[in-house]
Every structure is written in C-alpha cells, then in structure tokens.
Amino acid sequence: MRALKLKRRGRRQGEKRLSARRSEHIRLLIVGKMPDQLKLPFYLWTRGAVASLIAREYGVEVSPVTVGRYFQAWGLSPQKPVRRAYERTDTAIARWLKQEYPAIARQAKREKAVIYWGDEMGLRSDHVTGTSYAPVGRTPVVRATGSRFGCNMISAITNKGALAFMVFQGKFKASVFVEFMKRLLKQFDGRIYLIVDGHPVHKSGVAKRFVNQHQPRLRLIRMPGYCPELNLDELLNQDVKTNGLGKSRPTNRTELMATVRSHLHRRQKQPQIIRNLFCEDHVRYAS
C-alpha cells in the first residue's frame, strides 16, 4: 500500500522552466554551433550537453527528460553528423560556388567543352554496407573470406550522363592519372574541362606537363581543398560501394576488380542515373 501511495507529481523541487525567450536562445545556440565551439566538454549535442548549456547560461538545472521535451518542442531529432575538416576554408568554398564555377561553366559553354568531375578511391574486400532482416536481438552473420585485399578506381562523370573509369591495382600515382587522362581524350573528341580535388597527384609535375602538352583540348581545374561534398563524382563512389561492392562477396582481388568493372559498365549504359547525381539537394551545379 505504501508503494501505491500518491506522490508529488510534476517538476522536481528546484527545477525551473525556461522562458520563451531563453528557450529560443538555447535553441539558436544548438542549431548554430557544436558544443566544443561553445567551450563545453562535449563533442556532440546530447541531453547531458544541453542540460549543461542551460545550467551555464541561466543557472537552471533541468533533467534529461525535460531536455528531451525541449528537443521535441524545438523540432530537433538525433541525427548522424557529417564530418568536416578543420582545414577547409569556407570563404574559398563560397567563392567557388558563386564565382569560380559559374565562370568555368560559361567559358566551357563558349568553347563547347565538356565538364568532367573526376575522383579516385580505394576499395577493400572487408567493406560491408546495407542491412538485413533478422529476429530481434540476433545480429545476422555474413560469411565472407578472411583474406584482406583491395583495388583502386578513378572515374569521371558529366551532367549529361557520360562516365569514364579505370580500375587498377596498386597506389594512385601520377603515371596512373596520366593514363586515365589519355583514355579520356580518346573517348571524347572535343575539349575537356576536368575538375578534381587537391590530391598531390593532381598537382604533380608529370600531370602538369601532360596537361600543358594537350592544351587547349584538356584543362585541369582544382577545387578548394577539404570539400569532398562539392565533387559530384563522390556520389558515384558511394554508389559503387553500396550497389556494386556491397551486394557481392568477392573471394580474391581478381573477383573484386571484375565486380567493380561490371558495375561501372552497367552504369555507363544508364546515363539517367549519372544525370540524377547532379540533382542531389546538397549542392546543385548549372548544366
């Protein structure tokens, strides 16, 4: 009977409610900055982190349950954050989007050149993506080889749906990049603008000499550093890992390379899928 006795309900003694003005101020801090930017000993926004922020700003102690209610009222939900490098320069990225790329697109249109977006990536045999249904509490087991092996690929896409690629073994060196550019020039007869990131190979003397030898047919353009989200070829990389490699279980390097080539050959016959990569919401480029 003592357990059934009514107890005091509501907020704990000493716990106060934030006013509308203070509540909006805390929400703006959470949306605009991460905890470490506000000199809090947290890396991500959690209930404990927000409770500490409220206590520091207004001297109000709130429980995790109350913070959860605030989250719901503020329209905030738990999400996996996207990593951004400290070395990136936001002003350079803004200048690229508003000034440099539009100027490149206009010049390419005048010269009737095709803009290719290029990138390279490594693939490993132990890469696992996707989910599988299984009984609750029983994690499914995927059988695969215990050997570890990998390969690399370099690709380039256009907003018209064209795709060029090369799958290779070994490190990505200047000689490999030059070979890829040679194939790209053979594949397309007109002028090519190849946009790439700041990888050291793209800045190498071998690559620069090759580009100079093939001007004005080939122009190499480097994007601002540490902004992979601006390179639309990264979306093709994700497609290869998820829909190509993620749906197979190669037992050796030969099978791995064959799987990647097969998937990319299939994408070459599906230009609408390549075009759709340029319609992603996170960044849009002019045609």
C-alpha positions in Angstrom: 0.0 0.0 0.0 2.9 2.4 0.6 4.1 1.8 -3.0 0.6 2.8 -4.2 0.5 6.0 -2.2 0.3 9.1 -4.4 3.5 11.1 -4.6 4.2 14.7 -5.7 4.0 15.0 -9.5 5.5 17.5 -11.9 8.9 19.0 -12.0 11.4 18.2 -9.3 11.8 20.6 -6.4 14.1 23.5 -7.5 13.7 22.7 -11.2 12.6 25.8 -13.2 11.0 26.2 -16.6 12.8 28.2 -19.3 11.0 31.3 -20.5 10.1 31.5 -24.2 13.0 34.0 -24.8 15.6 31.9 -23.0 14.3 28.7 -24.7 14.7 30.3 -28.2 18.2 31.5 -27.3 19.3 28.0 -26.3 17.8 26.5 -29.5 19.7 29.1 -31.6 23.0 28.1 -29.8 22.4 24.4 -30.5 21.5 24.9 -34.2 24.3 27.4 -34.9 27.2 25.8 -33.1 28.6 22.5 -31.7 29.4 22.0 -28.0 33.2 22.4 -28.4 32.6 25.7 -30.2 30.8 26.9 -27.0 33.7 25.7 -24.8 31.6 22.8 -23.4 33.3 19.4 -22.6 31.2 17.6 -25.2 31.7 16.7 -28.9 28.0 16.2 -29.9 24.7 17.6 -28.7 23.2 15.2 -26.2 20.7 15.7 -23.4 23.5 16.0 -20.9 25.3 18.5 -23.1 22.2 20.7 -23.4 21.5 20.4 -19.7 25.0 21.7 -19.0 24.5 24.5 -21.5 21.3 25.6 -19.8 22.9 25.5 -16.4 25.8 27.6 -17.6 23.8 30.2 -19.4 20.9 30.7 -16.9 21.8 28.7 -13.8 18.7 26.5 -14.3 19.0 22.7 -13.5 16.9 20.5 -15.8 16.6 16.8 -16.0 17.3 14.7 -19.1 13.6 14.0 -19.5 12.9 17.8 -19.6 15.7 18.3 -22.2 14.0 15.6 -24.3 10.8 17.6 -24.2 12.6 20.7 -25.2 14.1 18.8 -28.2 10.7 17.8 -29.3 9.3 21.3 -28.9 12.3 22.8 -30.8 11.9 20.3 -33.7 15.3 18.6 -33.1 15.9 15.0 -33.7 19.0 12.7 -33.2 21.0 12.5 -36.5 24.4 11.2 -37.6 26.6 14.3 -38.2 28.6 14.9 -41.3 32.4 15.3 -40.8 34.0 18.5 -42.0 37.8 19.1 -41.9 39.2 21.9 -39.8 41.5 22.8 -42.7 38.7 23.7 -45.1 38.2 27.4 -45.9 34.5 28.4 -46.1 35.3 31.6 -47.9 37.1 29.7 -50.7 34.2 27.3 -50.9 31.6 30.1 -51.2 33.8 31.8 -53.8 33.9 28.5 -55.8 30.2 28.1 -55.8 29.2 31.7 -56.5 32.1 32.9 -58.8 34.6 30.4 -60.0 32.5 27.5 -61.1 29.8 29.7 -62.8 32.7 31.4 -64.7 34.1 28.0 -65.7 30.7 26.8 -66.9 30.2 29.9 -69.0 33.6 29.6 -70.6 33.0 25.9 -71.3 29.8 26.7 -73.0 31.5 29.3 -75.2 34.3 26.8 -76.1 31.8 23.9 -76.5 33.8 22.0 -73.9 32.5 19.2 -71.7 33.0 19.4 -67.9 34.1 16.2 -66.3 34.2 15.7 -62.5 36.9 13.3 -61.5 37.9 11.4 -58.3 39.6 8.3 -57.2 39.0 5.9 -54.3 40.1 2.6 -52.8 38.0 -0.5 -52.3 38.5 -3.3 -49.8 37.2 -6.8 -49.5 36.1 -6.3 -45.9 33.7 -3.4 -46.8 30.2 -4.2 -45.6 27.2 -2.0 -46.3 23.4 -2.3 -46.0 21.1 -4.1 -43.5 19.5 -7.5 -43.4 16.3 -8.5 -41.6 16.8 -10.9 -38.7 15.0 -11.8 -35.4 15.1 -9.1 -32.8 18.2 -9.4 -30.7 20.0 -11.7 -33.1 22.5 -9.9 -35.3 22.8 -11.6 -38.8 26.1 -13.1 -39.8 27.5 -12.6 -43.2 30.0 -15.2 -44.5 33.0 -13.8 -46.4 36.6 -14.5 -46.9 39.0 -13.7 -44.1 41.7 -12.5 -46.5 42.1 -8.8 -47.0 42.7 -7.4 -50.4 41.7 -4.3 -52.4 41.9 -2.3 -55.6 41.6 1.3 -56.6 39.5 3.1 -59.2 39.4 6.5 -60.9 36.4 7.9 -62.6 34.9 11.0 -64.2 31.3 11.9 -64.9 29.4 14.7 -66.7 26.0 16.2 -66.1 24.9 14.7 -69.4 25.3 11.2 -68.1 28.8 10.3 -69.5 31.0 8.1 -67.4 34.7 7.2 -67.8 36.6 5.0 -65.4 39.7 2.9 -64.8 40.1 0.1 -62.2 43.7 -0.6 -61.2 45.8 -2.4 -58.7 48.5 -0.6 -56.7 48.9 3.0 -55.5 47.4 6.0 -57.2 50.4 7.6 -58.9 51.0 10.3 -61.5 51.5 7.8 -64.2 48.1 6.2 -63.5 46.5 9.6 -63.6 48.1 10.5 -66.9 47.0 7.1 -68.3 43.4 7.9 -67.3 43.6 11.4 -69.0 44.9 9.7 -72.1 41.9 7.4 -72.2 39.6 10.3 -71.5 41.0 12.2 -74.5 40.5 9.2 -76.7 36.9 8.7 -75.5 35.8 12.3 -76.3 37.0 14.3 -79.3 36.2 17.8 -78.1 37.6 20.0 -75.4 37.5 18.7 -71.8 37.5 20.5 -68.5 38.5 18.0 -65.8 37.6 19.2 -62.3 39.4 17.3 -59.5 40.3 17.8 -55.8 43.6 18.8 -54.3 45.2 15.3 -54.2 49.1 15.6 -54.5 49.0 13.5 -57.8 46.8 16.2 -59.4 49.4 18.8 -58.5 52.4 16.7 -59.7 54.8 17.9 -62.3 54.1 14.9 -64.5 50.4 15.7 -64.6 51.0 19.4 -65.2 53.4 18.6 -68.2 50.8 16.3 -69.7 48.1 18.9 -69.5 50.3 21.5 -71.0 51.2 19.2 -73.9 47.5 18.7 -74.7 46.2 22.3 -74.4 43.8 23.6 -75.4 41.9 20.2 -75.6 42.5 19.5 -71.9 42.2 21.8 -68.9 42.7 20.6 -65.4 40.8 22.5 -62.7 41.3 22.0 -58.9 38.5 22.6 -56.4 39.1 24.2 -53.0 40.6 21.8 -50.5 38.8 19.6 -48.0 35.4 19.8 -49.5 34.5 16.4 -51.0 30.8 17.2 -50.8 31.3 19.6 -53.8 32.7 16.9 -56.0 29.7 15.1 -57.6 31.9 12.1 -58.5 31.9 11.3 -54.8 28.3 10.2 -55.2 29.4 7.7 -57.9 31.9 6.4 -55.4 29.2 5.9 -52.9 27.1 4.1 -55.5 29.9 1.7 -56.3 30.5 0.8 -52.6 26.8 0.4 -51.9 25.3 -1.1 -55.0 28.4 -2.7 -56.6 30.7 -4.0 -53.9 28.1 -4.0 -51.1 26.0 -6.6 -52.9 28.8 -9.1 -53.6 31.3 -11.1 -51.7 34.5 -11.5 -53.8 36.9 -14.1 -52.6 40.1 -12.6 -54.3 41.3 -9.4 -55.9 40.5 -10.6 -59.4 36.8 -11.1 -58.5 36.8 -7.8 -56.7 38.1 -5.8 -59.7 35.7 -7.7 -62.0 32.8 -6.8 -59.8 33.7 -3.1 -59.8 34.2 -3.1 -63.6 30.9 -4.9 -64.2 29.0 -2.3 -62.0 30.6 0.7 -63.8 30.0 -0.8 -67.2 26.3 -1.2 -66.2 26.3 2.5 -65.1 27.7 3.6 -68.5 24.6 2.1 -70.1 22.4 4.0 -67.6 23.1 7.7 -68.2 19.9 8.8 -66.4 21.4 7.5 -63.1 24.6 9.6 -63.7 22.5 12.6 -64.5 20.5 12.2 -61.3 23.7 12.5 -59.3 23.7 16.2 -60.4 20.2 16.7 -58.9 21.2 16.0 -55.3 19.8 18.6 -52.8 23.2 19.2 -51.0 24.7 21.0 -54.0 23.5 21.9 -57.5 25.6 22.9 -60.4 24.4 24.6 -63.6 24.2 22.5 -66.7 
